[in-house]
Amino acid sequence: MLDTLRKIKRFFVSVLIILMTVVIFLSIVELAYVIVRDIISPPVLLLDIKELLEVFGLIMLVVIGIELIETVMKTYLVEGVDHVRVVLSVALIAIARKVIILDLHEVSSLSLMGVGVIILALAFGYFFVGRVNKD
């Protein structure tokens, strides 16, 4: 019975990985479209800050998607993987994306402090989980 459940789980995870791969591929196509559109629109070959933030945000979104695929593969298809550390790693990448695309003129100082606290909490968690697993 347990063996059957493992096979079903592996099948669902495999389908999920395929779907995530399709989404990442479409995100890369969208990223290429945005870059080409921004480069050929006047002024040609120059990007303003808003366009740069949009491009960097999309790049980070693709990186997060790739990390999610790797996380799902490691967490559910490979045995003996530290699930907490993998999830913390993806969370750090996601919050880094948020920081990169933040418009400091539109965000309150309290929100910035909150993001900083989240970053510190994730970093400490990642560090301590790594230290515990080494011992």
HURALIN-V179666 format. One record per backbone hydrogen bond with DSSP energy under -0.5 kcal/mol. CO is the residue of the C=O (numbers start at 0). NH is the residue of the N-H. If there is no record, write none. Layout:
CO:NH  CO:NH
//
This chain:
0:4  1:5  2:6  3:7  4:8  5:9  6:10  7:11  8:12  9:13  10:14  11:15  12:16  13:17  14:18  15:19  16:20  17:21  18:22  19:23  20:24  21:25  22:26  23:27  24:28  25:29  26:30  27:31  28:32  29:33  30:34  31:35  32:36  33:37  34:38  35:39  36:40  38:44  42:45  47:51  48:52  49:53  50:54  51:55  52:56  53:57  54:58  55:59  56:60  57:61  58:62  59:63  60:64  61:65  62:66  63:67  64:68  65:69  66:70  67:71  68:72  69:73  70:74  71:75  71:76  72:76  72:77  73:77  77:80  80:82  81:85  82:86  83:87  84:88  85:89  86:90  87:91  88:92  89:93  90:94  91:95  92:96  93:97  94:98  95:99  96:100  97:101  98:101  101:103  102:105  102:106  107:111  108:112  109:113  110:114  111:115  112:116  113:117  114:118  115:119  116:120  117:121  118:122  119:123  120:124  121:125  122:126  123:127  124:128  125:129  126:130  127:131  128:132  129:133  130:134
//
